[in-house]
C-alpha cells in the first residue's frame, strides 16, 4: 500500500486547509485511515481517524474544527482543517491500517502545515 499525502502549506490563524491522502488500493481494503501530526520536539499524535465503515474519532484538541472524510471512488481520505491555530503547526502524516491479508500498517510521507499568528 502506498499513500501520497498533499495539501499542506502556510496559512494564517483562523484560516483553513484541506489535506488529501491518496491510497494505491481501495479504501474498502483498509480498516482504518488516520491522520497524525508531529510538531518540532513533540511526539507524533493521532489527529483523526476513519474506519471503512465510516466511524470517526478525533483528538480533543481538534474536535469541532477538523473533519475527516473518505472518497471511495478516488481512494482518497481528506482532512478538512478549519479555524486553524498556531499550535496546529506540524508535519501531518496519513496512515493506513489493514487486518487482511495480515495485520499491517503503512505511512505516507508528511506534509507540512504552518499556521502563522
C-alpha positions as CSV (number, residue, x, y, z in Angstrom):
1,X,0.0,0.0,0.0
2,X,1.3,3.4,-1.0
3,X,0.0,6.6,0.5
4,X,0.5,10.1,-1.1
5,X,-0.2,13.0,1.2
6,X,-0.7,16.5,0.0
7,X,-2.3,19.9,0.7
8,X,0.0,21.3,3.4
9,X,1.1,24.9,3.3
10,X,1.3,28.2,5.1
11,X,-1.9,29.8,6.4
12,X,-2.9,32.5,8.9
13,X,-4.5,31.7,12.1
14,X,-8.2,31.3,11.6
15,X,-7.8,30.0,8.1
16,X,-8.5,26.7,6.5
17,X,-6.6,23.9,4.7
18,X,-7.6,20.6,3.3
19,X,-5.2,17.7,3.3
20,X,-5.5,14.8,1.0
21,X,-4.2,11.2,1.3
22,X,-4.4,9.1,-1.9
23,X,-4.1,5.4,-1.4
24,X,-2.9,2.9,-4.0
25,X,-5.6,0.4,-3.0
26,X,-9.3,0.6,-2.4
27,X,-10.3,2.2,0.8
28,X,-12.6,-0.8,1.4
29,X,-9.5,-2.9,1.9
30,X,-8.1,-0.6,4.6
31,X,-9.7,-1.0,8.0
32,X,-8.7,2.4,9.4
33,X,-7.2,5.5,7.8
34,X,-5.7,8.1,10.1
35,X,-4.1,11.5,10.1
36,X,-1.3,12.1,12.6
37,X,0.9,15.1,13.2
38,X,4.3,15.7,14.7
39,X,5.3,19.2,15.9
40,X,9.0,20.0,16.5
41,X,10.2,18.4,19.7
42,X,7.0,16.6,20.3
43,X,5.8,13.0,19.8
44,X,3.6,12.1,16.8
45,X,0.0,12.2,17.8
46,X,-3.3,11.0,16.3
47,X,-5.4,13.8,14.9
48,X,-8.3,12.0,13.4
49,X,-9.2,8.5,12.1
50,X,-12.0,7.0,10.0
51,X,-12.9,3.3,9.6
52,X,-14.0,1.7,6.4
53,X,-17.4,1.6,8.0
54,X,-17.4,5.4,8.3
55,X,-16.8,5.7,12.1
56,X,-14.7,8.6,13.0
57,X,-12.8,9.8,16.0
58,X,-10.8,13.0,16.8
59,X,-8.3,14.3,19.2
60,X,-9.9,16.6,21.7
61,X,-7.7,19.5,20.5
62,X,-9.3,19.4,17.0
63,X,-12.9,18.4,17.7
64,X,-15.3,20.8,16.1
65,X,-12.6,22.3,13.8
66,X,-11.3,19.3,11.8
67,X,-13.3,16.8,9.7
68,X,-12.0,13.6,8.3
69,X,-13.8,12.0,5.3
70,X,-13.2,9.5,2.6
71,X,-14.0,9.3,-1.1
72,X,-14.1,5.6,-2.1
73,X,-14.2,6.4,-5.8
74,X,-10.9,8.2,-5.5
75,X,-9.3,6.0,-2.8
76,X,-8.6,9.3,-1.0
77,X,-9.1,10.4,2.6
78,X,-9.3,14.1,3.4
79,X,-8.7,16.2,6.5
80,X,-10.6,19.5,6.4
81,X,-9.0,21.8,8.9
82,X,-10.8,25.0,9.8
83,X,-10.2,27.7,12.4
84,X,-6.5,26.8,12.4
85,X,-4.3,27.8,15.3
86,X,-0.6,28.3,15.6
87,X,-0.5,25.2,17.7
88,X,-1.7,23.1,14.8
89,X,1.6,23.7,13.1
90,X,3.2,20.3,12.4
91,X,4.1,17.8,9.8
92,X,0.9,15.8,9.1
93,X,1.1,12.2,8.1
94,X,-1.6,9.7,6.9
95,X,-1.6,6.1,8.0
96,X,-3.4,3.0,6.8
97,X,-4.1,0.0,9.0
98,X,-5.1,-3.3,7.5
99,X,-6.1,-6.6,9.1
100,X,-6.0,-8.7,5.9
101,X,-4.2,-10.5,4.5
102,X,-2.2,-9.8,7.7
103,X,-2.1,-7.0,10.2
104,X,0.0,-4.3,8.8
105,X,0.2,-0.5,8.7
106,X,1.6,2.0,6.2
107,X,2.6,5.6,6.4
108,X,2.5,8.3,3.8
109,X,5.2,11.0,3.5
110,X,4.5,14.0,5.7
111,X,3.0,17.3,4.5
112,X,3.9,20.5,6.5
113,X,1.2,22.7,7.8
114,X,2.4,26.1,9.2
115,X,-0.1,28.4,10.9
116,X,1.1,31.9,11.5
117,X,-0.3,34.1,14.2
